[in-house]
Amino acid sequence: MRLERITVKTRDHYCGVQEPAALEWRGRRYRVEAVEDRWYEGFLASHRVPMRYYRLLVDTGERFLVRYHELFDTWSMVVPRREEVSS
């Protein structure tokens, strides 16, 4: 699994980090059509960093898996396999 940093606009920033509404990856902007799934990791274990994962359907019809890293307040995308070969 390879991750790349991305920029994400969330729905309700005033409430802290919420679900993604749009993202920018490799200079292209995508609008989130639907959050198809979400899960959390590390919230119950004090020795793990809390992270949030989202599987997104974007306006191009593609699906992306993104992760929010709470400790560093950063977003990353799991690079699709087809992109790993070409980049």
C-alpha distances in whole Angstrom, upper triangle without the diagonal:
4,7,10,13,16,19,20,24,24,27,29,28,32,30,27,24,24,22,21,24,22,20,20,17,18,21,21,22,22,24,22,24,23,21,20,19,18,17,18,16,18,22,24,23,24,22,19,18,18,16,16,14,15,15,17,19,21,24,23,22,18,16,13,11,12,12,15,16,19,20,19,20,17,15,12,10,7,7,9,9,12,12,9,13,15,14
4,7,10,13,17,18,22,23,26,28,27,30,30,26,23,23,22,20,23,21,18,17,14,14,18,19,20,20,22,21,24,23,21,21,20,19,19,19,18,20,23,25,24,25,23,20,18,19,16,17,14,16,16,17,19,20,23,22,22,18,16,13,11,11,12,15,15,19,19,18,19,15,13,10,8,6,6,8,9,12,10,8,11,13,11
4,7,9,13,14,18,19,23,25,23,27,26,23,20,20,19,17,20,18,15,14,11,12,16,17,18,17,20,19,22,21,19,20,19,17,17,17,16,18,21,24,23,24,22,19,16,17,14,14,12,14,14,16,18,18,21,21,21,17,15,12,10,9,9,11,12,16,16,15,15,12,10,6,5,5,6,9,11,14,11,10,14,15,12
4,6,10,12,16,18,22,24,22,25,25,22,19,20,18,16,18,16,12,11,8,9,12,14,15,15,18,18,21,21,20,21,20,19,19,19,19,21,23,26,25,26,24,21,18,18,15,15,14,15,15,16,18,17,20,19,20,17,15,12,11,9,10,12,12,16,17,14,14,11,9,5,5,7,7,10,13,14,11,11,14,14,11
4,7,10,13,15,19,21,19,22,22,19,16,17,17,14,16,14,11,9,8,9,12,13,14,15,17,17,21,21,19,21,20,19,19,19,19,20,22,25,25,25,24,20,17,17,14,14,14,15,16,16,18,17,20,20,21,18,17,13,12,9,9,10,11,14,15,12,11,7,6,4,6,9,10,13,16,18,14,14,18,17,14
4,6,10,13,16,18,17,20,21,18,15,15,14,11,13,11,7,6,5,8,10,10,10,11,13,14,17,18,17,19,19,18,19,19,20,21,23,26,26,27,26,22,19,18,15,14,14,13,15,14,16,14,17,17,19,16,15,12,11,9,10,10,12,15,16,13,12,8,6,5,7,10,11,14,17,18,15,16,19,18,16
4,7,10,13,15,14,17,18,15,13,14,13,10,11,9,6,5,7,10,10,10,9,10,12,13,17,17,17,19,19,18,20,20,21,23,23,27,27,28,27,24,20,19,16,15,15,14,16,14,16,14,16,17,19,17,16,13,14,11,11,11,13,15,16,14,11,8,7,8,10,13,14,17,20,21,18,19,22,21,19
4,6,10,12,11,14,15,13,10,10,9,6,8,6,4,6,9,12,12,12,10,10,10,10,14,14,13,17,17,16,17,18,19,21,22,25,26,27,27,23,20,18,15,13,13,12,14,12,14,13,15,16,18,16,15,13,13,10,10,9,12,14,16,14,11,9,7,9,10,14,15,17,21,22,20,21,24,23,21
4,7,9,8,12,13,12,9,9,9,6,6,5,6,9,12,15,14,13,10,10,9,10,13,14,14,17,18,17,19,19,21,23,23,27,28,28,29,25,22,20,17,15,15,13,15,13,15,13,15,17,19,18,17,15,15,12,13,12,15,15,18,16,13,12,10,13,14,17,19,21,24,25,23,24,28,27,25
4,6,6,10,10,9,7,6,6,4,5,7,9,12,15,18,18,17,13,12,11,10,13,13,12,15,16,14,16,17,19,21,21,24,26,26,27,24,21,18,16,13,14,12,14,13,15,14,16,19,19,19,17,15,15,12,13,11,14,14,17,16,13,12,11,14,15,18,20,22,26,27,25,26,30,29,27
4,6,9,9,10,8,6,6,6,5,9,11,15,18,21,21,19,16,14,12,10,12,12,12,15,16,15,17,18,21,23,22,25,28,28,29,26,23,20,18,15,16,14,16,14,15,15,16,19,20,20,19,17,17,15,16,14,17,17,20,20,16,16,15,17,18,21,23,24,28,29,27,29,33,32,30
4,5,6,7,7,6,8,9,9,12,14,18,21,24,23,22,19,18,15,14,16,15,15,18,18,17,19,19,21,23,21,24,27,27,29,26,23,20,18,16,17,16,18,17,19,18,20,23,24,24,22,21,20,17,17,15,17,16,19,19,15,16,16,19,20,23,26,27,31,32,30,32,35,35,33
4,5,5,6,7,9,10,11,13,14,17,20,23,22,22,18,18,16,16,18,18,17,20,20,18,19,19,21,22,21,24,26,26,27,24,21,18,17,15,17,17,19,18,20,20,21,24,25,25,23,21,20,17,16,14,16,14,17,16,13,14,14,18,19,23,25,27,31,32,30,31,35,34,32
4,6,8,9,12,13,14,16,18,20,23,27,26,25,22,22,20,19,21,21,20,23,23,20,22,21,23,24,22,25,27,26,28,26,23,20,19,18,20,20,23,22,24,23,25,28,29,28,27,25,24,21,20,17,18,16,18,18,15,17,17,21,23,26,29,31,34,36,34,35,38,38,36
4,7,7,11,13,14,17,19,21,24,28,27,26,23,23,21,19,21,20,18,21,20,18,19,18,20,21,18,21,24,24,26,23,20,17,17,16,18,18,21,21,23,23,25,28,29,28,26,24,23,20,18,15,17,14,17,18,14,16,17,20,23,25,28,30,34,35,34,35,38,38,36
4,6,10,12,14,16,17,19,22,25,25,25,22,21,20,18,21,20,18,21,20,17,17,16,18,18,16,19,21,21,23,20,17,14,14,13,16,16,19,19,22,22,25,27,28,27,24,22,20,17,15,12,13,11,13,14,10,13,14,17,20,23,25,28,31,33,31,32,35,35,33
4,7,9,11,13,14,16,19,22,22,22,19,18,17,15,18,17,15,18,16,14,14,13,15,16,15,19,20,20,22,19,16,13,11,10,12,13,16,16,19,19,22,24,24,23,21,18,17,13,12,9,10,9,12,12,9,10,10,14,16,19,22,24,27,29,27,28,32,32,30
4,7,9,12,13,16,19,22,23,21,18,17,15,13,15,14,11,15,14,11,13,13,16,17,16,19,22,22,24,21,18,14,12,10,11,11,14,14,16,17,19,22,22,21,19,17,15,13,12,10,13,12,15,16,12,13,12,15,16,19,22,23,27,29,27,28,32,32,30
4,7,9,11,15,17,20,21,19,16,14,12,10,12,10,8,11,11,9,11,12,15,18,17,20,23,24,25,21,19,15,13,9,10,8,10,10,13,13,16,19,18,17,15,13,12,10,11,10,13,13,17,17,14,13,11,14,14,16,19,20,24,25,24,26,29,29,28
4,6,7,11,13,17,17,15,12,11,9,7,10,9,8,11,12,11,14,15,17,20,20,23,25,26,27,23,20,17,14,11,10,8,10,8,11,10,13,16,16,15,13,11,11,9,10,10,13,14,18,17,14,12,10,12,12,15,17,18,22,23,22,23,27,26,25
4,7,11,14,17,17,14,11,9,6,5,8,9,9,13,14,14,17,18,21,24,23,27,29,30,30,27,24,21,18,15,14,11,12,10,11,9,11,14,15,15,14,13,14,12,14,14,17,18,21,20,17,15,13,15,14,17,19,20,24,24,23,25,28,27,26
4,7,10,14,13,11,7,6,4,5,9,10,11,14,16,16,19,20,22,25,25,29,30,31,31,28,24,22,19,16,15,12,13,10,11,8,10,12,14,13,13,12,13,11,14,14,17,19,22,20,17,15,12,13,13,16,17,18,22,22,20,22,25,24,23
4,7,10,10,8,6,5,7,8,11,13,13,15,16,16,19,20,21,24,24,28,29,30,30,26,23,21,18,15,14,12,13,10,11,9,11,12,14,13,12,10,11,10,12,12,15,17,20,18,15,12,10,10,10,13,14,15,19,19,17,19,22,21,19
4,7,6,5,4,6,9,11,14,16,16,19,20,19,21,22,24,26,27,30,31,32,31,28,24,23,20,18,17,15,15,13,14,11,12,13,15,14,14,12,13,11,14,14,17,19,21,18,16,13,10,10,10,13,13,15,18,18,15,18,20,19,17
4,5,5,7,8,11,13,16,17,17,19,20,20,22,22,23,26,27,31,31,32,31,27,24,23,20,18,16,15,15,13,14,12,14,13,15,13,13,11,12,11,13,15,17,20,21,19,17,13,11,9,8,11,10,12,15,15,12,14,17,15,13
4,6,9,11,14,16,19,21,21,22,23,23,25,26,26,28,30,34,34,34,33,29,26,26,22,22,20,19,18,17,17,15,16,15,17,15,16,13,15,14,16,18,19,22,24,21,20,16,14,12,11,13,11,13,15,15,11,13,15,13,11
4,7,10,13,16,19,21,22,24,25,25,27,28,29,31,32,36,36,36,35,32,29,28,25,23,22,21,20,18,18,15,16,15,18,16,17,16,17,16,18,19,21,24,25,22,21,17,15,14,14,16,14,16,19,18,14,17,19,16,14
4,7,10,13,16,18,19,21,23,23,26,27,28,31,32,35,36,37,36,32,29,28,24,23,21,19,18,16,15,12,12,11,14,13,15,14,16,15,18,19,22,24,26,23,21,18,15,15,13,16,14,15,18,17,14,17,19,16,15
4,7,10,13,15,16,19,21,21,24,25,27,29,30,34,35,35,35,31,28,26,23,21,19,17,17,14,13,10,10,10,13,13,14,13,15,14,17,18,21,23,25,23,20,17,15,14,13,16,16,16,20,19,17,19,22,19,18
4,6,9,12,13,15,17,18,21,23,25,28,29,32,33,34,34,31,27,25,22,19,17,15,14,10,10,6,6,8,10,10,11,10,13,13,16,17,20,22,25,23,20,18,14,14,13,15,15,15,19,18,16,19,22,20,19
4,6,9,11,14,16,17,20,22,25,28,28,32,33,34,35,31,28,25,22,19,17,14,13,10,9,6,5,8,10,11,11,12,14,14,16,17,21,23,26,24,21,19,16,16,15,17,17,18,21,21,19,22,25,23,23
4,6,7,10,13,14,17,19,22,25,25,29,30,32,32,29,26,23,20,16,14,11,10,7,6,4,6,9,10,10,10,10,12,12,14,15,19,21,24,23,20,18,15,15,14,16,17,17,20,21,20,22,25,24,24
4,7,9,12,14,18,21,24,27,27,30,32,34,35,31,28,25,22,19,16,13,11,8,6,5,6,9,9,10,10,11,14,14,17,18,22,24,27,26,23,21,18,18,17,18,19,18,22,22,21,24,27,26,26
4,6,9,11,15,18,21,24,24,27,29,31,32,28,26,23,20,16,14,10,9,6,5,7,9,12,10,11,10,11,12,13,16,17,21,22,26,25,22,21,18,18,16,17,19,18,22,22,22,24,27,27,27
4,6,7,11,14,17,21,21,23,26,28,28,25,23,19,16,13,10,7,6,5,6,9,12,14,13,12,10,10,10,11,13,14,18,19,23,23,20,18,15,16,14,15,18,17,21,22,22,24,27,27,26
4,7,11,14,17,21,21,23,26,28,29,25,23,20,17,14,11,8,6,6,7,10,13,15,12,12,9,10,10,12,14,16,19,21,24,25,22,21,18,17,15,16,18,17,20,21,21,23,26,27,27
4,7,11,14,17,18,20,22,25,25,22,20,17,14,11,8,6,5,7,10,13,16,18,16,14,11,11,9,11,12,14,17,18,22,23,21,19,16,16,15,15,17,17,20,22,22,23,26,27,27
4,7,10,14,14,16,19,21,22,18,17,14,11,7,5,4,6,9,12,15,18,20,18,17,13,12,9,10,10,11,14,15,18,19,17,17,14,14,14,14,17,18,20,23,23,23,27,28,27
4,7,10,11,13,15,18,18,15,14,11,9,6,5,7,9,12,16,18,22,23,21,19,16,14,11,11,10,11,13,14,17,18,17,17,15,15,15,15,18,19,21,24,24,24,28,29,28
4,7,7,10,12,14,15,12,11,7,6,5,6,9,12,15,19,21,24,26,24,22,19,16,13,12,10,10,10,11,14,16,15,15,14,15,15,15,19,21,23,26,25,25,29,30,29
4,6,8,9,11,12,8,8,6,5,6,8,12,14,17,21,23,27,28,27,24,21,18,14,13,10,10,10,11,13,15,15,15,15,15,16,15,19,21,23,26,25,25,28,30,29
4,6,5,8,8,5,5,4,6,9,11,15,18,21,25,27,30,32,30,28,24,21,18,16,13,12,10,10,11,14,15,16,16,17,18,18,22,24,26,29,28,27,31,32,31
4,6,7,9,7,7,5,8,9,12,16,19,22,25,27,31,32,31,29,25,23,19,17,14,13,12,10,12,15,15,17,17,18,20,21,24,26,28,32,31,30,34,35,33
4,6,9,8,10,8,11,13,15,19,22,25,28,30,34,36,34,32,28,26,22,21,18,16,15,14,15,18,19,20,21,22,23,23,27,29,31,34,33,32,36,38,36
4,5,6,8,9,12,14,17,20,23,26,30,32,36,37,36,33,29,27,23,21,18,17,15,14,14,18,19,20,21,22,24,23,27,29,30,34,33,32,35,37,35
4,6,8,9,13,16,19,22,25,28,32,34,37,39,38,35,31,29,25,23,19,18,15,13,13,16,18,20,21,22,25,25,28,31,32,36,35,33,37,38,36
4,7,10,13,16,19,22,25,28,32,34,37,38,37,34,31,28,24,22,19,17,15,14,12,16,18,19,21,21,24,23,27,29,30,34,33,31,34,36,34
4,6,9,12,15,19,22,24,28,30,34,34,34,31,27,24,20,18,15,14,11,11,10,13,15,16,17,18,20,20,23,25,27,30,29,28,31,33,31
4,6,10,13,16,20,22,26,27,31,32,31,28,25,22,18,16,12,11,8,7,7,10,11,12,14,15,17,18,21,24,26,29,27,26,30,31,29
4,7,10,14,17,20,23,25,28,30,29,26,23,20,17,14,10,9,7,6,7,10,11,12,13,14,16,17,21,23,25,28,27,26,30,31,29
4,7,10,14,16,20,21,25,26,25,23,19,16,13,10,7,6,5,6,8,10,10,10,10,11,13,13,17,19,22,25,24,23,27,28,26
4,7,10,13,16,18,22,23,22,20,17,14,11,8,6,5,7,8,11,12,11,11,9,11,12,13,16,18,21,24,23,23,26,27,26
4,7,10,13,15,19,20,19,17,13,10,7,6,4,6,9,11,14,15,13,12,10,10,10,10,14,15,18,20,20,20,24,25,23
4,6,10,12,16,17,16,14,10,8,6,5,6,8,12,14,17,17,15,14,11,11,10,10,14,14,17,20,19,20,23,24,23
4,7,10,14,14,13,10,7,6,5,7,9,12,15,17,21,20,19,16,13,12,10,10,12,12,15,17,17,18,22,22,22
4,6,10,11,10,8,5,5,6,8,11,13,17,19,22,22,19,17,13,13,11,12,13,13,16,17,17,19,22,22,22
4,7,8,6,6,5,7,9,11,14,17,20,23,26,25,23,20,17,16,13,14,15,13,17,17,17,20,22,22,22
4,6,6,6,6,8,11,12,15,17,21,23,26,25,22,20,16,16,13,15,15,14,17,17,17,19,22,21,21
4,5,7,9,11,14,15,19,21,24,26,29,28,25,23,19,19,16,18,18,17,20,19,18,22,24,22,22
4,5,9,11,15,16,20,22,25,28,31,29,27,24,20,19,16,17,16,15,17,16,16,19,21,19,20
4,7,10,13,16,19,22,25,28,31,30,27,25,21,19,16,17,16,14,17,15,16,19,21,20,21
4,7,10,13,16,19,23,25,28,27,25,22,18,16,13,13,12,10,13,12,13,16,18,17,18
4,7,10,13,17,20,23,26,25,23,20,16,14,11,11,11,9,12,13,13,15,18,18,18
4,6,10,13,16,19,22,21,19,16,12,10,7,7,8,8,11,12,12,14,17,17,17
4,7,10,13,16,19,18,17,14,11,9,6,6,8,8,12,14,13,14,18,18,18
4,7,10,13,16,15,13,11,7,6,4,6,9,11,14,16,15,16,19,20,18
4,6,9,12,12,10,8,6,5,6,8,11,14,16,19,17,17,21,22,20
4,6,9,9,7,6,5,7,9,11,14,17,20,22,21,21,24,25,23
4,6,6,6,5,6,8,11,13,16,19,22,24,22,22,25,26,24
4,6,5,7,9,11,15,16,20,23,25,28,26,25,29,30,27
4,6,8,11,13,17,18,21,24,27,29,27,26,30,31,28
4,5,9,11,15,17,20,23,25,28,25,24,28,28,25
4,7,10,14,17,19,22,25,27,25,25,28,28,26
4,7,10,13,16,19,22,24,21,21,25,25,22
4,7,10,13,16,19,21,18,18,22,22,20
4,7,9,12,15,17,15,15,18,19,16
4,6,9,12,14,12,12,16,16,14
4,6,9,12,10,10,14,15,14
4,6,8,6,6,10,11,10
4,6,5,7,9,10,11
4,5,5,7,9,10
4,6,6,7,9
4,5,5,6
4,6,6
4,6
4
